């Protein structure tokens, strides 16, 4: 049977990050081993039941930028925690508990079965060693109550969709799994990001500059003369922080050449003049009678 040990083996920690006490640990989601022992959560063995209690799981929505840059995000959770009224003792404040005479206060009873002597949890006090005569009105003697708590989740920069943080809330732990929204601008590949940049025909031929949206700021991109469609421009270190190590990924800008659908008469004349001087035309050009290679057009 796979237990918590198997889960710990499959969870992957992310080193290289200094964290303050209580900060969340990043993990990779694995098989749901943590549900195997959930049946014991209703036990009344006091603090011992924490061994079997299963952390609650929550889903947190993040924008692309929040996941890439990191953010401290407030979150409301409903969690079973130590009853604040009775401080986990189970009895109403101001009242006393009775010593369990059945087990002598040890919480264990001895059972004689012929030649064998067995020790088991006391059936009278359920292992507490005492009897609650006046249960707490909030937790009804359980020592725990459901509480709504507002916590701040420290989302580390570079977290990916489906990753989980584990963090303490009171005396319990919760798991928060991130769901990262798609970006209308960027595409992610690990720590690298990709985006498209549309330029004009003149910019592609002559070169120039263009403004592109970066992850952290607007970037002035230098366009070399003669750049080709779908050619990539690499901006080193302008990507997402590497959560497994140090440094940043890169930003790759994919050049897209925007070809005009309509031309002015002057633009049409200039393009035709250019076409007549081209030397590497394969096929024909509409509106051009002869190219410099002597090929005759069959177009308009």
Secondary structure, DSSP 4 states (H G I P E B T S, - for coil): ---HHHHHHH-----S----TTPPEEE-----GGGTTGGGGG---GGGGGGTPPPEEEEEEE-HHHHHH-EEEEEEEEEEEE-TTTTTS-BPTT--PEE-TTTTTSSEEEEEETTEEEEEE-TTTTTSSEE-SSB-TTTTTSSEEEEEEEEEEEE-TT--TT-EEEEEETTEEEEEEEEEPPPSS-EEETTEEEEEEEEEHHHHHH-EEEEEE-SSSEEEEEEPTTPPTT-EEEETT-S-B-TTSSSB--EEEEEEEE--S---HHHHHHHHHHHHH-S---S--TT-SB-TT-PBP---
